[in-house]
Amino acid sequence: MSLSRTRVAALALFVAAGTALAVPAQAAGGHRALSHFDDGSFESPKAPAGGFTELVAGQTIGPWRITNGSVDLIGAGMWQAAEGDQSIDLNGADSGTIAQTFTTVPGTTYSVTYALAGNPAGGVPLRTGKALIDGQDFQDFSFDVTGKTATAMGYVGRQFSFVAQNSATTLTFESTVGGAYGPVLDNVQVKECKPCC
């Protein structure tokens, strides 16, 4: 475990009494959840309570694949989750990338929503990354961790839409900041738009 990992683990000891703040699902009129997009809250498998599991390229978190670098699956009590018990830090030992492929109807518009924060334990204040659809950059994102703590992560909602080109679509999230402290994701949802988007 690196020194930065030790600091993250030590931070978890101060969070034991913290509880997760749920960010409500961002369902809008006309949207319906897709049964084939799954585990947007990174709840399975379980990471150690008060700790994390580092996963590297080639490994999986439920339906998500780590396609580059490494990420940390954050267990319950390590820091505040936006939804459920777990979240993901897009930086493990360094920047990482995750992806999930799901079925879509060509020509149909879909909305992607997610809760964004950043690992508050160290590193540069600004955590950056991007969301891609089938390899194309659809949204760059950033989150400033100044003043944020493990019990007050400050999650913000992000959203973008895309028109499916194929019967299967790949959603990717990629960190663009180096080091062991990255953007944090939770409560990723993909919904078909009916014609609200």
Secondary structure, DSSP 8 states (H G I E B T S, - for coil): --HHHHHHHHHHHTTTT-----------TT-EE-TTS--TT--SS---TTSEEEEETT-EETTEEEEEEEEEEE-TTTS--SSSS-EEESBSSSBEEEEEEEE--TT-EEEEEEEEEE-TTSS-SEEEEEEEETTEEEEEEEEE-TT-BTTB---EEEEEEEE--SSEEEEEEEE-S-SS--EEEEEEEEEE-SS--
